[in-house]
């Protein structure tokens, strides 16, 4: 049980530290609204602030308070799921810890920066659309969520196979 929480603390600390450091770098080196092309133009960097949530969805002046409260609730829910997950379900544990790291990273921004969450990766031209500007915390939440969904689906598939062999 203790190793499970050491894994959680390590992923949480590393994820939040990486997110905070990259956002501080972006604030120090990028200008809002101006895109800097890096890695041969494959990774555009554009400083932006998001008062809302994904894809710039917001609730007007109430956004900061509402999304801070929602973030705290989600963080508690994910931590409770982590606690309830058996130690041998390592992929699930990794996914949940990544989700928490991302949630904490963006929650810190909502508390510290009145202008909103610091975003700086993008926008990316996908040919059929422009992908919005985001940050590492967003990546952690997205990768964690997809990984969790895949792990749960795989577990469900194994359960079906096990029940057929009875």
Phi and psi in degrees as GROMACS dihedral restraints (atoms count N, CA, C in turn):
[ dihedral_restraints ]
;  ai    aj    ak    al  type     phi  dphi    fc
    3     4     5     6     1   -65.3    20    10
    4     5     6     7     1   -37.9    20    10
    6     7     8     9     1   -61.3    20    10
    7     8     9    10     1   -35.5    20    10
    9    10    11    12     1   -60.2    20    10
   10    11    12    13     1   -42.9    20    10
   12    13    14    15     1   -77.7    20    10
   13    14    15    16     1   -26.3    20    10
   15    16    17    18     1   -67.5    20    10
   16    17    18    19     1   -41.7    20    10
   18    19    20    21     1   -58.5    20    10
   19    20    21    22     1   -46.8    20    10
   21    22    23    24     1   -59.3    20    10
   22    23    24    25     1   -50.1    20    10
   24    25    26    27     1   -62.8    20    10
   25    26    27    28     1   -39.8    20    10
   27    28    29    30     1   -65.7    20    10
   28    29    30    31     1   -46.3    20    10
   30    31    32    33     1   -66.7    20    10
   31    32    33    34     1   -42.3    20    10
   33    34    35    36     1   -61.4    20    10
   34    35    36    37     1   -49.9    20    10
   36    37    38    39     1   -63.5    20    10
   37    38    39    40     1   -46.2    20    10
   39    40    41    42     1   -64.8    20    10
   40    41    42    43     1   -44.0    20    10
   42    43    44    45     1   -64.3    20    10
   43    44    45    46     1   -46.2    20    10
   45    46    47    48     1   -66.6    20    10
   46    47    48    49     1   -42.2    20    10
   48    49    50    51     1   -61.6    20    10
   49    50    51    52     1   -45.9    20    10
   51    52    53    54     1   -62.6    20    10
   52    53    54    55     1   -42.1    20    10
   54    55    56    57     1   -63.6    20    10
   55    56    57    58     1   -48.1    20    10
   57    58    59    60     1   -63.7    20    10
   58    59    60    61     1   -43.6    20    10
   60    61    62    63     1   -64.2    20    10
   61    62    63    64     1   -42.0    20    10
   63    64    65    66     1   -68.9    20    10
   64    65    66    67     1   -35.1    20    10
   66    67    68    69     1   -68.8    20    10
   67    68    69    70     1   -39.2    20    10
   69    70    71    72     1   -63.5    20    10
   70    71    72    73     1   -40.2    20    10
   72    73    74    75     1   -61.2    20    10
   73    74    75    76     1   -46.6    20    10
   75    76    77    78     1   -60.0    20    10
   76    77    78    79     1   -43.4    20    10
   78    79    80    81     1   -63.8    20    10
   79    80    81    82     1   -33.9    20    10
   81    82    83    84     1   -81.8    20    10
   82    83    84    85     1   -26.5    20    10
   84    85    86    87     1  -118.0    20    10
   85    86    87    88     1   -10.4    20    10
   87    88    89    90     1  -116.6    20    10
   88    89    90    91     1   151.5    20    10
   90    91    92    93     1  -105.3    20    10
   91    92    93    94     1   136.2    20    10
   93    94    95    96     1   -55.1    20    10
   94    95    96    97     1   131.9    20    10
   96    97    98    99     1    84.9    20    10
   97    98    99   100     1    -9.3    20    10
   99   100   101   102     1  -105.8    20    10
  100   101   102   103     1   127.4    20    10
  102   103   104   105     1   -93.9    20    10
  103   104   105   106     1   133.2    20    10
  105   106   107   108     1  -111.3    20    10
  106   107   108   109     1   124.2    20    10
  108   109   110   111     1   -84.9    20    10
  109   110   111   112     1   129.5    20    10
  111   112   113   114     1  -125.5    20    10
  112   113   114   115     1   165.1    20    10
  114   115   116   117     1    48.9    20    10
  115   116   117   118     1    52.8    20    10
  117   118   119   120     1    66.1    20    10
  118   119   120   121     1    27.6    20    10
  120   121   122   123     1    87.2    20    10
  121   122   123   124     1     2.0    20    10
  123   124   125   126     1   -82.2    20    10
  124   125   126   127     1   -23.7    20    10
  126   127   128   129     1  -125.3    20    10
  127   128   129   130     1    96.6    20    10
  129   130   131   132     1   -78.0    20    10
  130   131   132   133     1   141.5    20    10
  132   133   134   135     1  -119.2    20    10
  133   134   135   136     1   123.0    20    10
  135   136   137   138     1  -139.8    20    10
  136   137   138   139     1   116.0    20    10
  138   139   140   141     1   -69.9    20    10
  139   140   141   142     1   130.7    20    10
  141   142   143   144     1  -150.3    20    10
  142   143   144   145     1   158.9    20    10
  144   145   146   147     1  -125.4    20    10
  145   146   147   148     1   135.1    20    10
  147   148   149   150     1  -119.8    20    10
  148   149   150   151     1   112.4    20    10
  150   151   152   153     1   -81.6    20    10
  151   152   153   154     1   -13.8    20    10
  153   154   155   156     1  -100.7    20    10
  154   155   156   157     1  -140.6    20    10
  156   157   158   159     1  -122.8    20    10
  157   158   159   160     1  -154.1    20    10
  159   160   161   162     1   -48.4    20    10
  160   161   162   163     1   138.6    20    10
  162   163   164   165     1    59.7    20    10
  163   164   165   166     1    23.7    20    10
  165   166   167   168     1    76.6    20    10
  166   167   168   169     1    12.1    20    10
  168   169   170   171     1   -66.3    20    10
  169   170   171   172     1   133.0    20    10
  171   172   173   174     1  -146.5    20    10
  172   173   174   175     1   169.9    20    10
  174   175   176   177     1  -117.7    20    10
  175   176   177   178     1    28.1    20    10
  177   178   179   180     1    71.3    20    10
  178   179   180   181     1  -143.3    20    10
  180   181   182   183     1   -62.1    20    10
  181   182   183   184     1   -22.0    20    10
  183   184   185   186     1   -83.2    20    10
  184   185   186   187     1    -6.2    20    10
  186   187   188   189     1   -53.9    20    10
  187   188   189   190     1   -49.1    20    10
  189   190   191   192     1   -59.0    20    10
  190   191   192   193     1   -49.7    20    10
  192   193   194   195     1   -67.1    20    10
  193   194   195   196     1   -45.4    20    10
  195   196   197   198     1   -65.3    20    10
  196   197   198   199     1   -47.0    20    10
  198   199   200   201     1   -74.3    20    10
  199   200   201   202     1   -24.0    20    10
  201   202   203   204     1   -67.8    20    10
  202   203   204   205     1   -45.4    20    10
  204   205   206   207     1   -63.4    20    10
  205   206   207   208     1   -45.0    20    10
  207   208   209   210     1   -62.1    20    10
  208   209   210   211     1   -42.0    20    10
  210   211   212   213     1   -59.4    20    10
  211   212   213   214     1   -41.6    20    10
  213   214   215   216     1   -65.5    20    10
  214   215   216   217     1   -41.6    20    10
  216   217   218   219     1   -63.6    20    10
  217   218   219   220     1   -45.4    20    10
  219   220   221   222     1   -62.2    20    10
  220   221   222   223     1   -42.0    20    10
  222   223   224   225     1   -60.0    20    10
  223   224   225   226     1   -44.9    20    10
  225   226   227   228     1   -63.8    20    10
  226   227   228   229     1   -43.3    20    10
  228   229   230   231     1   -62.0    20    10
  229   230   231   232     1   -44.2    20    10
  231   232   233   234     1   -67.3    20    10
  232   233   234   235     1   -39.2    20    10
  234   235   236   237     1   -63.7    20    10
  235   236   237   238     1   -38.2    20    10
  237   238   239   240     1   -66.8    20    10
  238   239   240   241     1   -38.9    20    10
  240   241   242   243     1   -63.0    20    10
  241   242   243   244     1   -40.6    20    10
  243   244   245   246     1   -60.4    20    10
  244   245   246   247     1   -47.3    20    10
  246   247   248   249     1   -58.9    20    10
  247   248   249   250     1   -38.7    20    10
  249   250   251   252     1   -79.9    20    10
  250   251   252   253     1   -12.3    20    10
  252   253   254   255     1   -80.9    20    10
  253   254   255   256     1   129.0    20    10
  255   256   257   258     1   -61.3    20    10
  256   257   258   259     1   145.9    20    10
  258   259   260   261     1   -58.9    20    10
  259   260   261   262     1   -28.8    20    10
  261   262   263   264     1   -76.5    20    10
  262   263   264   265     1    -8.5    20    10
  264   265   266   267     1   -90.7    20    10
  265   266   267   268     1    65.6    20    10
  267   268   269   270     1   -63.7    20    10
  268   269   270   271     1   -36.7    20    10
  270   271   272   273     1   -65.8    20    10
  271   272   273   274     1   -42.2    20    10
  273   274   275   276     1   -61.3    20    10
  274   275   276   277     1   -43.3    20    10
  276   277   278   279     1   -62.1    20    10
  277   278   279   280     1   -43.8    20    10
  279   280   281   282     1   -59.9    20    10
  280   281   282   283     1   -46.4    20    10
  282   283   284   285     1   -60.7    20    10
  283   284   285   286     1   -46.6    20    10
  285   286   287   288     1   -66.5    20    10
  286   287   288   289     1   -38.3    20    10
  288   289   290   291     1   -65.9    20    10
  289   290   291   292     1   -39.6    20    10
  291   292   293   294     1   -62.6    20    10
  292   293   294   295     1   -42.7    20    10
  294   295   296   297     1   -60.3    20    10
  295   296   297   298     1   -42.0    20    10
  297   298   299   300     1   -65.5    20    10
  298   299   300   301     1   -41.7    20    10
  300   301   302   303     1   -60.0    20    10
  301   302   303   304     1   -44.0    20    10
  303   304   305   306     1   -65.7    20    10
  304   305   306   307     1   -42.1    20    10
  306   307   308   309     1   -63.0    20    10
  307   308   309   310     1   -42.4    20    10
  309   310   311   312     1   -66.4    20    10
  310   311   312   313     1   -42.1    20    10
  312   313   314   315     1   -57.4    20    10
  313   314   315   316     1   -46.6    20    10
  315   316   317   318     1   -74.9    20    10
  316   317   318   319     1   -30.9    20    10
  318   319   320   321     1   -64.8    20    10
  319   320   321   322     1   -40.0    20    10
  321   322   323   324     1   -57.5    20    10
  322   323   324   325     1   -45.4    20    10
  324   325   326   327     1   -60.8    20    10
  325   326   327   328     1   -43.5    20    10
  327   328   329   330     1   -61.0    20    10
  328   329   330   331     1   -33.3    20    10
  330   331   332   333     1   -81.4    20    10
  331   332   333   334     1   -41.7    20    10
  333   334   335   336     1   -83.5    20    10
  334   335   336   337     1   -39.6    20    10
  336   337   338   339     1  -109.3    20    10
  337   338   339   340     1   112.3    20    10
  339   340   341   342     1   -62.0    20    10
  340   341   342   343     1   -23.9    20    10
  342   343   344   345     1   -80.1    20    10
  343   344   345   346     1    -8.7    20    10
  345   346   347   348     1   117.9    20    10
  346   347   348   349     1  -171.7    20    10
  348   349   350   351     1   -70.2    20    10
  349   350   351   352     1   134.8    20    10
  351   352   353   354     1   -80.0    20    10
  352   353   354   355     1   120.2    20    10
  354   355   356   357     1  -117.9    20    10
  355   356   357   358     1   148.5    20    10
  357   358   359   360     1  -154.2    20    10
  358   359   360   361     1    -8.8    20    10
  360   361   362   363     1   -93.3    20    10
  361   362   363   364     1   113.1    20    10
  363   364   365   366     1   118.2    20    10
  364   365   366   367     1  -171.5    20    10
  366   367   368   369     1   -78.2    20    10
  367   368   369   370     1   153.8    20    10
  369   370   371   372     1  -106.9    20    10
  370   371   372   373     1   129.6    20    10
  372   373   374   375     1   -86.8    20    10
  373   374   375   376     1   109.4    20    10
  375   376   377   378     1   -91.2    20    10
  376   377   378   379     1     5.6    20    10
  378   379   380   381     1    92.2    20    10
  379   380   381   382     1   -39.2    20    10
  381   382   383   384     1  -112.5    20    10
  382   383   384   385     1    -8.2    20    10
  384   385   386   387     1  -166.6    20    10
  385   386   387   388     1   161.3    20    10
  387   388   389   390     1   -94.5    20    10
  388   389   390   391     1   121.9    20    10
  390   391   392   393     1   -80.1    20    10
  391   392   393   394     1   134.1    20    10
  393   394   395   396     1   -62.5    20    10
  394   395   396   397     1   169.0    20    10
  396   397   398   399     1   -80.9    20    10
  397   398   399   400     1   137.6    20    10
  399   400   401   402     1  -144.1    20    10
  400   401   402   403     1  -170.9    20    10
  402   403   404   405     1  -139.7    20    10
  403   404   405   406     1   179.8    20    10
  405   406   407   408     1   -66.1    20    10
  406   407   408   409     1   -35.1    20    10
  408   409   410   411     1   -59.5    20    10
  409   410   411   412     1   -41.1    20    10
  411   412   413   414     1   -61.6    20    10
  412   413   414   415     1   -40.5    20    10
  414   415   416   417     1   -62.1    20    10
  415   416   417   418     1   -43.7    20    10
  417   418   419   420     1   -62.4    20    10
  418   419   420   421     1   -44.0    20    10
  420   421   422   423     1   -62.7    20    10
  421   422   423   424     1   -45.4    20    10
  423   424   425   426     1   -66.1    20    10
  424   425   426   427     1   -49.6    20    10
  426   427   428   429     1   -63.3    20    10
  427   428   429   430     1   -41.8    20    10
  429   430   431   432     1   -62.3    20    10
  430   431   432   433     1   -43.5    20    10
  432   433   434   435     1   -65.3    20    10
  433   434   435   436     1   -45.7    20    10
  435   436   437   438     1   -64.9    20    10
  436   437   438   439     1   -43.0    20    10
  438   439   440   441     1   -62.1    20    10
  439   440   441   442     1   -42.6    20    10
  441   442   443   444     1   -62.3    20    10
  442   443   444   445     1   -45.2    20    10
  444   445   446   447     1   -60.2    20    10
  445   446   447   448     1   -43.9    20    10
  447   448   449   450     1   -66.0    20    10
  448   449   450   451     1   -40.4    20    10
  450   451   452   453     1   -64.6    20    10
  451   452   453   454     1   -42.6    20    10
  453   454   455   456     1   -66.0    20    10
  454   455   456   457     1   -39.9    20    10
  456   457   458   459     1   -64.6    20    10
  457   458   459   460     1   -41.8    20    10
  459   460   461   462     1   -64.4    20    10
  460   461   462   463     1   -41.8    20    10
  462   463   464   465     1   -62.3    20    10
  463   464   465   466     1   -40.0    20    10
  465   466   467   468     1   -65.4    20    10
  466   467   468   469     1   -40.3    20    10
  468   469   470   471     1   -62.9    20    10
  469   470   471   472     1   -41.2    20    10
  471   472   473   474     1   -65.6    20    10
  472   473   474   475     1   -38.2    20    10
  474   475   476   477     1   -63.0    20    10
  475   476   477   478     1   -41.0    20    10
  477   478   479   480     1   -63.3    20    10
  478   479   480   481     1   -43.7    20    10
  480   481   482   483     1   -63.2    20    10
  481   482   483   484     1   -41.6    20    10
  483   484   485   486     1   -63.6    20    10
  484   485   486   487     1   -41.1    20    10
  486   487   488   489     1   -69.7    20    10
  487   488   489   490     1   -27.7    20    10
  489   490   491   492     1   -73.8    20    10
  490   491   492   493     1   -26.2    20    10
  492   493   494   495     1   -82.7    20    10
  493   494   495   496     1    -5.4    20    10
